[in-house]
């Protein structure tokens, strides 16, 4: 790989803490952190051994010692933060969901292409070793004709109405935080759905507490996805083909193992993820650095056009279930 990029961390919440720890554990160069509160930035910098701390996002993206900005703010701020960083000449890794809607995602994508910069969604699951192996099996037609995908993501998250996950103004609800995983997974296997059917149950605050979605495709294939924010679900996923199926262990979206089984249940392969340092979120950062080093603007795991299109799918689901965010 070419010389390592210098990473700046925009925001200091729990996901920024996890990602920064993964970057540092795996040899990435993290040079700066920015917060709207300088004291918080300094505490974060001290905890992670980061040299520079800034008391505004504007200062962070303008810093000469930053090449790429990891954006870890709540969903409604992703687009504005990404546009600001791109305008300052920085590549961006933007937490999922990439933006609030497809229009915002398209605006970020357009500016990235105009400036010749990499803008990538932090859909870390796409870059994990077991997902790379699954893509190989699919490319080799090891499952035969793929007929269906089942994918579930449910967690028992805070019920406090003031919490971000319960707040419509902050893009709360199961869909953007949890549902993005199985929906992106269905896209990875099948691409864009021809038809979408969604049902949902709202919280008292008006975001979606539980949503189930069925995608259908021109060849008759189906993807069934489920998300829930007030109950712990099995977090399993299965890809079903005419000649075999893949059962991914829980939690399927984290570094894990899977079993390839024939139609009679016989085990054909047991894939186990090699030991890794941290949570596995550094794989996406390594992919971004490879893309930059190659002189390209996107990679095969999750092209930018696909991120924008997935946001369009999320928009369509929200229209069906009547979920609208105040800032739109």
LINTA-V431227 format. One line per field, one symbol per residue. ss: DSSP state (h for helix, s for strand, l for the rest). psi: psi as a letter, one per 40 degrees, with the letter a starting at -180 (. if undefined). A space follows every 10 residues. Layout:
# LINTA-V431227
ss->???
psi->???
This chain:
# LINTA-V431227
ss->lllllsssss lllhhhhhhh hhhhhlllss sssslllhhh hhhhhhhhll lsssllhhhh hhlllllsss slllhhhhhh hhhhhhhlll ssssslllll lhhhhhhhhh hhhhhlllss sslhhhhlhh hhhhhhhhhl lllllsssss sssslsllll lllhhhlhhh lllhhhhhhh hhhhhhhhhh llllssssss sslllllsss ssssssllll lsssssssls llllllssss sllsssssll lllllllsss ssllllssss slllllllll lhhhhhhhhh hhhhllllll lllhhhhhhh hhhhhhhhhh hlllllll
psi->iihiihhhhh ifaddddddd dddddfeihh eiiiiehddd dddddddefh dhhieidddd dehdfhdhhh hfiideeddd dddddddeei iihhiiidad iddddddddd ddddefihhh hfgdddeidd ddddddddde feeahhdihh hihhigiheh deiddehdde fiiddddddd cdddddddde ahidihhiii hiideeihdh hhhhhiidee iihhiiihef ihidfiihhh ideiihhhii hdeihaiihh iideehhdhh hhhihihaee eddddddddd dddeeieiid dgiddddddd dddddddddd efhhhde.
